[in-house]
Amino acid sequence: MAEFTRAIGSYFGPFLVAGPVAAALAIAVALSVGSVLAMVFAAFALLGFLFILLACWAALAPLEAAALAAVEARYALGCIMVSMGLGGIVLAVLAADAPMLVQSVVVMVALAALGVANGTGAGRPQVAAAQALCTSLPMAIAIIVQWEWPWGLAAGVGVLVYGMICISVARRSSATQTELLKAREHSRAERVRMDVAVAHLNQAVAILDESLRVFVINRRALDLLGIDEIDPANPPIFSELLTSAPNLARASGDRAEFLAHAALLVAARQQFNGVLRLNDDRVIDLECLPIPGAGWVSVLRDSTGERNAIAELNREMRRCPLTGLPNRRAFIEELERRVGRGEQFALLVIDLDRFKQVNDRHGHAVGDRMITRIGFRLRTADPGLFTARLASDEFAILAETADIAVAEALGWRLIETVDMPARFGEDEVQVGAAVGVVMVPADGVLAEVVLRAADLALLAAKARPGNNLCRFTPELLQHSTSAARNEARVRKTLRAGRIDVAYQPIVDVAMGRVVAVEALARWPDDGGDALAPACLVAIAEAQGLVTRLRQLVMDQAVATVAALPGEIELWVNASVLDLRSEAMADEVIAALQQAGLPPSRLAMEITETALMTDEEACRNTLGRLRTLGAGVAMDDFGAGFSSLDRLRRLPICALKISGSLLTGAAGDAVGAGVFKAAASLGRSLGLTVVAEGVESAADLALARSAGIQRLQGFALSPPVSAAQLPIAIVNAEATARAAAGQAAA
């Protein structure tokens, strides 16, 4: 109701003009009919009109709720008084038997006044009803009584119907006006809530209407753009706001491009965003989202800190936290950049030698300090080097040179730099280095090719003893490719269980008979180049497949030896990987039992070099084999770092002297002496001494003279297949008897 009361202030002007006219008309009518009653009602109506004018005047000023209620009461009273006065004037004029023209004019003026009163009484259905009754009821009664029948009755009923219609219209108008007012109040409240919410957002926000005019914008957005205020009565279009923003003065190019793209996306009602740079180099992310049927929401976000944090994170992701050097990711990016630009340079990959021992002996703290020290040395070794740490003990250098001699000289200087000892408190630490050198673009034009070449060169350098340097050559790649192909062939063949076994007889010198055969793995015929036995075993050991290889050999060999006549033994080579397994002994015995071969007819051969890697674990397995009845022989004695103490500790029963001691010894007094000393040592330890690698009659004679108990080699029989083994045994025994006869003669 307060809104309706405030609205009557707009009626003051029209009422002020119409008031004197209405007063003059009422007085003129009253005087023309000479009715005192009409004069009284005219005065009453004029008094009510005065109340209305005073109420309209008061409504022009801002008033509190209590004052508005008083103004509303005054206005309602004035409206009712005017209606009563108007109805009384009509009644007095018709009762005075005035001329029909005057009566008709008065009636029409009263009806018009009733319609006007109904229109100005919005939101006041009770007042409108009272006005209709006060005007139409006395008018209808007077018309029915004073006018001729039946016209008077018809006119009176019509006046009453008109009054009822006015009442109905007033009620509907009041309801409509009330709903509109509620909707407007709700809209205003929503706008206030939205303004408050947007104003208190931490994010800079602007809400735009369908025409992209700024409907609401908060203080944060204005401050971000450098704008004080906008005119709410004439809000700018958003593009104009950005164009005139003081803080975007330096971003005119970015701003123009952004607005051009935005115009296309706005036309398609699609979300759009962009990046603007402020005058102080802050970066603003601007995003506009369409509101279905209601405009757009624009969000402005200062992403400077976030972008700086991301940039710092990217830097940290490309930096080794320990040394401060670029890490592998940064190195690869730099390598790809240089390769992509076609630059000529050298890549040197450095791997530290004995660094694990530093961590084990001195602790990781000292190891970290050593890595930091080496990183600093490499970085400062030569101006213009790009130095990176690729892994825990691996570094890479990019040097701007196309001369291989310069690159290799740099590599040797880096080795010397790394090799310098460093002191940390009482600890003096020293590590070595291996360097692989690659020349770009001579050795590759793609980053991944260059890296692979560097790894191959480094592997070749590490394969050499001590500090070393190796330059990449195509032969290294060919060797690597061949090795990879052979490894795949070995894995495939072992999975399929297709290994062949060859058997070489071992002859007892005293009896002249074959007492054992050694089972040797051989590459099967798979349609390709055959792998040498040494290559097969080396690949199997490197791939962790040597146990599978030994199992395949055992499965065939036990059945073959079990089928031989007599008590011929089976000798099988074992790897240190086998001997580390606690289940190895039980597995071997199970294979013997399945073939019906007693453990006493088996001897496992193990090299002294293999024992050096994990003697304790190997000794436990060998001891269990001996306990179960199998024999143990040390193979290739004298070929490596032979240890007399190890011979004493190990549970072995036979000693196989390496063929390298026998080769050429027959014509060399020193060599013969060494060979005889090895044989004498074995006999003094109570071991069965076997000479392997017996290739000639001279070797046979030397072995017999040295007191060797058993012989093995091509002079007696080469390794043969299982089918050829019986004939090979006969031939080996014949050769041994012939040699014995010659020695006796």
C-alpha positions in Angstrom: 0.0 0.0 0.0 2.9 2.4 0.6 3.8 2.2 -3.1 0.3 3.0 -4.1 0.3 6.0 -1.7 3.6 7.3 -3.1 2.1 7.0 -6.6 -0.7 9.6 -5.8 1.9 12.3 -5.8 1.9 12.2 -9.6 -1.8 13.2 -9.5 -1.2 16.6 -7.8 -0.7 18.6 -11.0 -3.7 17.3 -12.9 -5.9 17.6 -9.8 -4.7 21.1 -9.2 -5.8 22.1 -12.7 -9.1 20.2 -12.7 -10.1 21.3 -9.2 -11.1 24.9 -10.0 -12.9 23.8 -13.2 -14.9 21.2 -11.2 -15.7 23.7 -8.5 -16.9 26.3 -10.9 -19.1 23.7 -12.7 -20.6 22.5 -9.5 -21.4 26.0 -8.3 -22.8 26.9 -11.7 -25.1 23.9 -11.7 -26.3 24.6 -8.2 -27.0 28.3 -8.9 -28.8 27.4 -12.2 -31.3 25.2 -10.5 -31.5 27.3 -7.4 -31.1 24.4 -5.0 -29.7 25.0 -1.6 -29.1 21.2 -1.2 -27.1 21.2 -4.3 -25.0 24.1 -3.0 -24.4 22.1 0.3 -23.3 18.9 -1.6 -21.1 21.0 -3.9 -19.3 22.5 -0.8 -19.0 19.0 0.7 -17.4 17.8 -2.6 -15.0 20.7 -2.7 -13.9 20.0 0.8 -13.2 16.4 -0.1 -11.3 17.5 -3.2 -9.2 19.7 -0.9 -8.3 16.6 1.2 -7.3 14.9 -2.0 -5.0 17.7 -3.1 -3.4 17.9 0.3 -2.7 14.1 0.3 -1.2 14.3 -3.2 1.0 17.2 -2.1 2.2 15.3 1.0 2.9 12.1 -1.1 5.5 14.1 -3.2 7.8 14.2 -0.2 9.7 11.1 1.2 7.7 9.9 4.2 8.0 7.2 6.8 5.5 4.4 7.0 3.3 6.1 9.7 3.1 9.4 7.8 2.2 7.5 4.6 -0.6 5.8 6.4 -2.0 9.2 7.5 -1.7 10.5 3.9 -3.5 7.4 2.6 -6.4 7.9 5.1 -6.7 11.5 4.1 -6.8 10.6 0.4 -9.4 7.8 0.9 -11.6 10.2 2.9 -11.3 12.9 0.3 -12.3 10.4 -2.5 -15.4 9.3 -0.6 -16.4 12.8 0.2 -16.1 13.9 -3.4 -18.2 10.9 -4.5 -20.8 11.6 -1.8 -20.9 15.2 -2.9 -21.2 14.3 -6.5 -24.0 11.9 -5.8 -25.8 14.5 -3.7 -25.5 17.1 -6.4 -27.1 14.7 -9.0 -29.9 13.9 -6.4 -30.5 17.6 -5.7 -30.6 18.6 -9.4 -33.0 15.8 -10.3 -35.2 16.6 -7.3 -35.3 20.3 -8.2 -37.0 19.3 -11.5 -34.3 21.1 -13.5 -34.5 21.0 -17.3 -33.8 17.6 -18.9 -30.6 19.0 -20.5 -29.2 20.1 -17.2 -30.1 16.7 -15.6 -28.5 14.8 -18.5 -25.3 16.8 -18.3 -25.1 16.4 -14.5 -25.7 12.6 -14.8 -23.0 12.2 -17.5 -20.5 14.3 -15.6 -21.2 12.1 -12.5 -20.7 8.9 -14.5 -17.5 10.3 -16.0 -16.2 11.3 -12.6 -17.0 7.8 -11.3 -14.9 6.3 -14.1 -12.1 8.7 -13.4 -12.2 7.9 -9.7 -12.1 4.2 -10.5 -9.0 4.7 -12.6 -7.1 6.7 -9.9 -8.0 4.3 -7.2 -5.5 1.6 -8.0 -4.9 -0.7 -5.1 -7.9 0.6 -3.2 -10.8 -1.7 -4.0 -12.7 -0.8 -0.8 -12.4 3.0 -1.6 -13.5 2.3 -5.2 -16.5 0.4 -4.0 -17.5 3.2 -1.6 -17.1 5.7 -4.3 -19.3 3.7 -6.7 -22.0 3.3 -4.1 -21.9 7.0 -3.0 -22.2 8.1 -6.6 -24.3 5.5 -8.4 -26.9 4.7 -5.7 -28.4 8.2 -5.1 -28.1 8.9 -8.8 -30.0 5.7 -9.7 -32.7 6.4 -7.1 -33.2 9.9 -8.3 -33.4 8.8 -12.0 -35.9 6.1 -11.3 -38.1 8.5 -9.2 -37.8 11.6 -11.3 -37.6 10.4 -14.9 -40.6 9.1 -16.9 -41.4 5.4 -16.9 -39.9 3.2 -18.3 -36.9 5.3 -19.3 -36.2 6.3 -15.7 -36.2 2.7 -14.6 -33.9 1.6 -17.4 -31.5 4.5 -16.9 -31.4 3.9 -13.1 -30.8 0.2 -13.5 -28.0 1.1 -16.0 -26.4 3.4 -13.5 -26.5 0.7 -10.9 -25.0 -1.8 -13.3 -22.3 0.7 -14.2 -21.5 1.2 -10.6 -21.2 -2.6 -10.1 -19.0 -2.8 -13.1 -16.8 -0.1 -11.7 -16.5 -2.0 -8.4 -15.6 -5.2 -10.3 -13.0 -3.5 -12.5 -11.5 -1.8 -9.4 -11.1 -5.2 -7.7 -9.5 -6.8 -10.7 -7.3 -3.7 -11.3 -6.3 -3.8 -7.7 -5.3 -7.5 -7.9 -3.3 -6.9 -11.1 -1.6 -3.9 -9.7 -0.7 -5.8 -6.5 0.8 -8.7 -8.4 2.8 -6.3 -10.6 4.0 -4.5 -7.5 5.0 -7.7 -5.8 6.8 -8.8 -9.0 8.6 -5.5 -9.1 9.5 -5.7 -5.5 10.8 -9.2 -6.0 12.8 -8.1 -9.0 14.2 -5.2 -7.0 15.1 -7.5 -4.1 16.8 -10.0 -6.5 18.7 -7.1 -8.0 19.8 -5.9 -4.6 20.8 -9.5 -3.6 22.7 -9.9 -6.8 24.4 -6.5 -6.4 25.5 -7.4 -2.9 26.7 -10.9 -3.9 28.6 -9.6 -6.9 30.1 -6.7 -4.9 31.4 -9.1 -2.2 32.9 -11.7 -4.6 36.6 -12.1 -4.4 36.6 -12.5 -8.2 36.1 -9.6 -10.6 32.7 -10.1 -12.2 30.6 -8.2 -14.7 27.0 -9.2 -15.7 25.9 -8.1 -19.1 22.5 -8.0 -20.7 21.6 -9.4 -24.1 23.0 -6.3 -25.8 26.3 -6.7 -23.9 25.6 -3.7 -21.8 27.1 -3.8 -18.3 24.2 -4.7 -16.0 26.2 -5.2 -12.8 29.9 -4.9 -12.2 31.7 -5.1 -8.9 34.4 -3.0 -7.4 37.1 -5.5 -7.9 36.5 -5.5 -11.7 36.5 -1.8 -11.8 39.7 -1.6 -9.9 41.3 -4.2 -12.1 40.4 -2.1 -15.2 41.3 1.2 -13.6 37.7 2.6 -13.8 36.2 4.7 -11.0 32.5 4.2 -11.6 30.0 3.6 -14.5 26.7 5.5 -15.0 23.9 3.0 -14.0 21.4 5.1 -15.9 23.5 4.7 -19.1 25.7 1.7 -18.7 28.4 1.2 -21.4 28.7 -1.8 -23.7 31.3 -4.2 -22.4 33.6 -3.8 -25.4 33.5 0.0 -24.9 34.3 -0.5 -21.2 37.4 -2.5 -22.2 38.4 0.0 -24.9 38.2 2.9 -22.4 39.8 1.0 -19.5 42.9 3.0 -18.4 44.8 -0.1 -17.2 44.5 -1.7 -20.7 46.0 1.2 -22.5 49.2 -0.8 -23.4 47.2 -3.9 -24.5 45.5 -2.3 -27.4 46.7 -5.0 -29.9 45.7 -7.9 -27.7 42.4 -6.2 -26.8 41.5 -5.5 -30.4 42.1 -9.2 -31.4 40.2 -10.4 -28.4 37.2 -8.2 -29.1 37.2 -9.3 -32.8 37.1 -13.0 -31.8 34.5 -12.3 -29.1 32.1 -10.6 -31.5 32.0 -13.8 -33.6 31.4 -16.0 -30.6 28.8 -13.7 -29.1 26.8 -13.9 -32.3 27.0 -17.7 -32.0 26.1 -17.6 -28.3 29.2 -19.5 -27.5 31.4 -19.2 -24.4 34.6 -17.3 -25.1 37.8 -16.3 -23.2 41.0 -14.5 -23.7 44.1 -13.1 -22.1 44.8 -9.4 -21.6 47.9 -7.8 -20.2 47.6 -4.8 -18.0 49.9 -1.8 -18.1 51.9 -3.1 -15.1 52.4 -6.4 -16.9 49.9 -8.3 -14.9 48.0 -11.0 -16.9 44.2 -11.1 -16.8 42.2 -14.1 -17.9 38.8 -13.0 -19.2 36.0 -15.5 -19.6 32.4 -14.8 -20.8 29.7 -17.3 -20.2 26.3 -17.1 -21.9 23.2 -17.1 -19.5 20.4 -18.8 -21.4 17.9 -16.0 -22.3 19.4 -13.5 -19.9 22.7 -12.1 -21.2 26.3 -13.0 -20.2 28.5 -13.3 -17.1 32.1 -12.1 -17.5 34.8 -13.1 -15.1 38.1 -11.4 -14.9 40.9 -13.1 -13.1 44.4 -11.9 -12.3 46.4 -15.0 -13.2 49.8 -13.4 -12.8 50.8 -15.2 -9.6 49.4 -18.5 -11.0 51.4 -18.1 -14.2 54.5 -17.2 -12.3 54.1 -20.2 -10.1 53.6 -22.4 -13.1 56.7 -21.0 -14.7 58.7 -21.6 -11.5 57.3 -25.1 -11.3 58.3 -25.7 -14.9 61.8 -24.5 -14.1 61.9 -26.7 -11.0 60.7 -29.7 -13.1 63.7 -29.1 -15.4 66.3 -28.7 -12.7 68.1 -31.2 -10.5 67.4 -30.1 -6.9 70.8 -31.5 -5.7 73.2 -30.0 -8.2 71.1 -27.2 -9.7 71.9 -28.5 -13.1 69.3 -29.1 -15.8 67.7 -32.5 -15.4 67.0 -35.1 -18.1 63.8 -33.4 -19.3 65.6 -30.1 -19.8 68.5 -31.8 -21.5 66.2 -33.6 -24.0 64.4 -30.3 -24.7 67.7 -28.6 -25.3 69.0 -31.5 -27.4 65.8 -31.5 -29.5 66.1 -27.7 -30.0 69.7 -27.9 -31.2 69.0 -30.8 -33.5 65.9 -29.2 -34.9 67.9 -26.1 -35.8 70.6 -28.2 -37.5 73.4 -27.1 -35.2 76.8 -28.9 -35.2 77.8 -30.0 -31.7 79.2 -32.9 -29.7 77.3 -34.9 -27.0 79.3 -36.4 -24.2 77.6 -38.7 -21.8 79.5 -39.4 -18.5 78.9 -42.3 -16.2 80.6 -42.3 -12.8 82.6 -45.4 -11.8 82.6 -46.7 -8.2 80.0 -44.2 -7.1 77.9 -46.9 -5.5 80.8 -47.8 -3.3 80.9 -44.2 -2.1 77.3 -44.4 -0.9 77.9 -47.8 0.7 81.1 -46.9 2.4 80.6 -43.2 3.4 76.8 -42.9 3.4 74.4 -41.1 1.0 75.1 -37.7 2.6 78.7 -37.9 1.4 77.5 -39.3 -1.9 75.2 -36.3 -2.4 78.0 -33.9 -1.7 80.2 -35.8 -4.1 77.6 -35.6 -6.9 77.2 -31.8 -6.2 81.0 -31.4 -6.3 81.3 -33.3 -9.6 78.3 -31.3 -11.1 80.1 -28.1 -10.3 83.4 -29.4 -11.8 81.7 -30.4 -15.0 79.8 -27.2 -15.3 83.0 -25.1 -14.9 85.3 -27.3 -16.9 85.0 -25.3 -20.1 83.1 -22.1 -21.0 80.0 -22.5 -23.1 79.2 -26.1 -22.0 75.6 -27.2 -21.4 75.8 -29.6 -18.5 72.9 -31.7 -17.3 72.4 -34.5 -14.8 70.6 -37.4 -16.4 70.5 -39.9 -13.6 71.9 -40.6 -10.2 75.5 -41.1 -11.5 75.2 -40.0 -15.1 75.8 -36.6 -16.6 75.6 -35.2 -20.2 77.5 -32.4 -21.9 76.6 -30.5 -25.0 79.7 -28.8 -26.5 79.6 -26.5 -29.5 82.3 -28.1 -31.7 82.2 -30.1 -34.9 85.7 -31.4 -34.5 85.9 -35.0 -33.1 89.5 -34.4 -31.9 88.3 -31.4 -29.8 85.4 -33.4 -28.5 87.6 -36.3 -27.4 90.2 -34.0 -25.8 87.3 -32.4 -23.9 86.2 -35.9 -22.8 89.6 -36.8 -21.4 89.7 -33.5 -19.5 86.3 -34.2 -18.0 87.5 -37.7 -17.0 90.5 -36.1 -15.3 88.2 -33.6 -13.6 85.9 -36.3 -12.3 88.9 -38.4 -11.2 90.2 -35.8 -8.8 89.8 -36.8 -5.2 87.5 -34.8 -2.9 87.8 -34.5 0.9 84.7 -34.3 3.1 85.9 -34.0 6.7 88.1 -37.0 7.3 86.8 -38.9 4.2 88.6 -38.7 1.0 86.4 -39.8 -1.9 87.4 -40.6 -5.5 85.4 -41.9 -8.4 86.2 -42.7 -12.0 84.3 -42.0 -15.2 83.5 -43.5 -18.6 82.6 -41.2 -21.4 80.6 -41.8 -24.6 81.1 -39.3 -27.4 78.6 -38.6 -30.2 79.0 -36.0 -33.0 75.9 -34.3 -34.3 74.7 -34.4 -37.1 77.4 -36.9 -38.3 76.1 -39.6 -36.0 72.4 -38.8 -36.1 69.9 -36.1 -37.0 67.1 -37.1 -34.6 67.3 -36.6 -30.8 66.3 -40.2 -30.0 68.9 -41.5 -32.5 71.6 -39.3 -30.9 70.7 -40.4 -27.4 70.8 -44.1 -28.4 74.2 -43.6 -30.1 75.5 -41.9 -26.9 74.3 -44.8 -24.7 76.0 -47.3 -27.0 79.3 -45.4 -26.9 79.0 -45.1 -23.1 78.4 -48.9 -22.8 81.4 -49.6 -24.9 83.6 -47.2 -22.8 82.3 -48.9 -19.5 83.2 -52.3 -20.9 86.8 -51.3 -20.9 88.7 -51.4 -17.7 89.5 -48.2 -15.8 88.6 -44.6 -16.9 87.9 -44.7 -20.6 86.4 -42.9 -23.5 84.7 -44.3 -26.6 83.4 -42.5 -29.7 80.2 -43.9 -31.3 80.8 -45.8 -34.5 78.3 -47.6 -36.8 79.8 -50.9 -35.7 78.5 -50.3 -32.2 75.0 -50.0 -33.5 75.4 -53.1 -35.6 76.7 -55.0 -32.6 73.8 -53.7 -30.4 71.3 -54.7 -33.1 72.8 -58.1 -33.5 73.0 -58.6 -29.7 69.3 -57.6 -29.4 68.3 -60.0 -32.1 70.4 -62.8 -30.5 68.8 -62.1 -27.1 65.4 -62.4 -28.7 66.3 -65.7 -30.4 67.7 -67.1 -27.1 64.5 -66.2 -25.2 62.3 -67.7 -27.9 64.4 -70.9 -28.1 64.5 -71.4 -24.3 60.8 -70.8 -24.0 60.2 -73.4 -26.7 62.7 -75.8 -25.0 64.6 -76.5 -28.2 68.2 -76.6 -26.9 70.4 -79.4 -28.2 72.9 -81.1 -26.0 76.4 -82.3 -27.0 78.5 -84.8 -25.0 82.3 -84.9 -24.6 83.8 -88.0 -23.1 86.2 -87.8 -20.0 88.7 -90.7 -20.0 90.4 -92.2 -16.9 94.1 -92.3 -17.6 94.8 -95.3 -15.4 92.0 -97.5 -16.7 91.9 -96.1 -20.3 88.2 -96.0 -20.1 85.5 -93.3 -20.4 84.2 -92.8 -16.9 82.2 -89.6 -17.5 80.7 -87.3 -20.1 80.2 -83.6 -19.9 76.9 -82.3 -21.2 77.3 -79.1 -23.2 74.5 -76.8 -24.4 74.4 -76.3 -28.2 72.2 -74.0 -30.4 69.6 -75.9 -32.3 69.1 -75.6 -36.1 66.4 -72.9 -36.4 67.1 -71.9 -40.0 69.4 -69.0 -38.9 73.0 -68.6 -38.0 74.0 -70.8 -35.1 75.0 -69.1 -31.9 78.4 -70.1 -30.5 78.1 -72.0 -27.1 79.9 -69.2 -25.3 77.5 -66.6 -26.7 74.5 -68.7 -25.8 75.5 -69.1 -22.2 76.5 -65.5 -21.9 73.1 -64.3 -23.1 71.3 -66.8 -20.9 73.2 -65.5 -17.9 72.6 -61.9 -18.7 68.9 -62.4 -19.3 68.5 -64.5 -16.1 67.7 -67.6 -18.2 70.6 -69.7 -17.3 68.6 -71.8 -14.9 66.2 -72.7 -17.7 69.1 -73.5 -19.9 70.6 -75.9 -17.3 67.2 -77.5 -16.8 66.9 -78.2 -20.5 70.4 -79.7 -20.6 69.7 -81.8 -17.5 66.4 -83.2 -18.8 68.1 -84.5 -21.9 71.4 -85.5 -20.4 70.2 -87.6 -17.5 68.1 -89.8 -19.9 71.0 -90.1 -22.3 73.6 -91.1 -19.6 71.1 -93.5 -17.8 70.9 -95.4 -21.1 74.7 -95.9 -21.4 76.2 -99.1 -20.3 78.3 -99.2 -17.1 78.6 -96.5 -14.5 79.5 -93.5 -16.6 79.0 -90.2 -14.8 77.3 -87.1 -16.0 79.1 -83.8 -15.5 76.9 -80.6 -15.9 77.9 -77.0 -15.8 76.0 -74.9 -13.1 75.8 -71.1 -12.9 76.1 -69.0 -9.8 72.4 -68.1 -10.3 71.6 -71.8 -10.0 73.7 -72.2 -6.8 72.0 -69.2 -5.1 68.7 -71.0 -5.3 67.9 -73.1 -2.2 65.7 -75.4 -4.4 68.4 -76.1 -6.9 69.8 -79.2 -5.1 66.3 -80.8 -4.7 65.4 -80.1 -8.3 68.6 -81.8 -9.5 68.1 -84.8 -7.4 64.4 -85.1 -8.6 65.6 -85.0 -12.2 68.1 -87.9 -11.4 65.5 -90.0 -9.7 63.1 -89.6 -12.6 65.7 -90.9 -15.0 66.8 -93.7 -12.5 70.3 -92.2 -12.2 71.9 -92.2 -8.7 73.3 -88.9 -7.3 76.8 -90.5 -7.2 76.9 -90.5 -11.0 76.4 -86.7 -11.2 79.0 -83.9 -10.8 78.2 -80.2 -11.0 80.9 -78.0 -12.5 81.2 -74.4 -11.2 83.8 -71.8 -12.2 85.9 -70.1 -9.6 85.0 -66.7 -11.2 81.3 -67.3 -10.6 82.0 -68.3 -7.0 83.6 -65.0 -6.3 80.3 -63.2 -6.7 78.4 -64.9 -3.9 80.6 -67.6 -2.3 78.6 -68.1 0.9 75.3 -68.9 -0.9 77.1 -71.1 -3.5 78.9 -73.0 -0.7 75.7 -73.9 1.0 74.1 -75.3 -2.2 77.3 -77.2 -3.1 77.5 -78.6 0.4 73.9 -79.9 0.1 74.7 -81.5 -3.2 77.7 -83.3 -1.7 75.6 -84.4 1.2 73.1 -85.9 -1.2 75.8 -87.9 -2.9 76.6 -85.8 -6.0 80.0 -84.6 -6.9 81.3 -81.0 -7.3 84.1 -80.0 -9.6 85.8 -76.6 -10.0 86.0 -75.8 -13.6 88.6 -73.7 -15.5 91.1 -73.7 -12.6 94.0 -71.4 -13.4 92.1 -69.3 -16.0 91.1 -66.6 -13.5 91.9 -65.4 -10.0 92.7 -68.7 -8.5 92.6 -68.8 -4.7 94.1 -71.7 -2.7 92.1 -70.7 0.3 88.9 -71.0 -1.7 90.0 -74.5 -2.8 90.4 -75.4 0.8 87.0 -74.0 1.9 84.8 -75.3 -0.9 83.2 -78.8 -0.8 84.7 -80.0 -4.1 85.9 -83.4 -5.1 87.5 -82.7 -8.5 89.6 -80.0 -10.1 89.5 -79.3 -13.9 92.6 -77.5 -15.0 91.8 -74.9 -17.7 92.8 -75.8 -21.2 94.6 -72.4 -21.4 97.4 -73.8 -19.1 97.8 -76.8 -21.3 97.7 -75.1 -24.7 101.3 -74.8 -26.0 102.8 -76.0 -22.7 104.2 -79.2 -24.3 106.8 -77.1 -26.1 107.4 -74.6 -23.3 109.3 -75.5 -20.2 107.8 -72.8 -18.1 104.2 -73.5 -19.3 104.8 -77.2 -18.7 106.0 -76.4 -15.2 103.0 -74.3 -14.4 100.7 -77.0 -15.6 102.4 -79.7 -13.6 102.3 -77.5 -10.5 98.5 -77.1 -10.9 98.1 -80.8 -11.2 100.3 -81.5 -8.2 98.3 -79.0 -6.2 95.1 -80.8 -7.0 96.5 -84.2 -6.1 97.9 -82.8 -2.8 94.4 -81.7 -1.9 93.0 -85.1 -2.5 91.0 -84.0 -5.6 90.5 -85.9 -8.8 92.5 -83.8 -11.3 91.0 -83.5 -14.8 92.9 -81.9 -17.7 90.5 -80.3 -20.2 91.5 -78.9 -23.6 93.6 -81.9 -24.6 94.0 -81.2 -28.3 97.1 -83.2 -29.4 99.2 -86.2 -28.7 101.8 -83.8 -27.1 99.1 -82.6 -24.7 98.2 -86.2 -23.9 101.8 -87.0 -23.1 102.3 -83.9 -20.9 99.1 -84.6 -19.0 100.1 -88.2 -18.4 103.5 -87.1 -17.2 102.0 -84.5 -14.9 100.0 -87.2 -13.1 96.6 -86.1 -14.5 94.0 -88.6 -13.6 91.4 -87.8 -16.2 91.5 -86.3 -19.7 89.1 -84.4 -21.8 89.6 -82.8 -25.2 89.4 -83.0 -29.0 92.5 -85.3 -29.0 90.2 -87.9 -27.5 86.8 -86.9 -28.9 85.0 -83.7 -29.8 81.5 -83.0 -28.3 79.0 -85.2 -30.1 75.3 -85.7 -30.2 73.5 -88.4 -28.1 73.2 -90.6 -31.1 77.0 -90.5 -31.8 78.0 -90.8 -28.2 78.5 -94.6 -28.0 80.9 -94.5 -31.0 82.7 -91.5 -29.5 83.2 -93.4 -26.3 84.7 -96.3 -28.1 87.0 -94.0 -30.1 88.1 -92.1 -27.0 89.0 -95.3 -25.2 91.0 -96.5 -28.2 92.9 -93.3 -28.5 93.7 -93.3 -24.7 95.0 -96.9 -24.9 97.1 -96.1 -27.9 98.6 -93.1 -26.1 99.3 -95.3 -23.1 101.0 -97.9 -25.2 103.2 -95.2 -26.8 104.1 -93.9 -23.4 105.0 -97.4 -22.1 107.2 -98.0 -25.2 
